[in-house]
Amino acid sequence: MKMLLVSAMGLAVLLSFRIGAQPAPRRSGYHLFQQGLVKEQAEGKLEQAIQLYQQVIREFGGDRALAARAWLQTGRCYEKLGKPEARQAYERIVREYPEQREVAKQARRRLGSLRRSAAAWKAQASSRQI
């Protein structure tokens, strides 16, 4: 009985080393995208979310639907940070992913909103100078 227990424990130890030695499963683009959403929306860590979205674009750019969504979220993060890169991300979607109709439509909408905000800000600044 004691020998059986020792053998079982030895087998368990060997299996744990074997399992631990296996390479980590490759993350999917969808998984990375979801991590970006969590960083952006749940944690408010916009710079980290941007890094994850950019990783999705670099590693899984062949999935055009996913890449376009990653660009859209990148633009939203930049917009929340007040950075001009937001416009560039939205313009890129419209230019490079026109077949992704819904995402391109949202990007055009955000571009229009940015233009209206910029025009309102300029009007307000010029009225203060008077």
Buried (B, 14 or more C-beta within 10 A) or exposed (E): EEEEEEEEEEEEEEEEEEEEEEEEEEBBBEEBBBBBBEBBEEEEBBEBBBBBBBBBBEBBEEBBEBBBBBBBBBBBBBBEEEBEBBBEBBBBBBEBBEEBEEBBEBBBEBBEEBEEEEEEEEEEEEEEEE
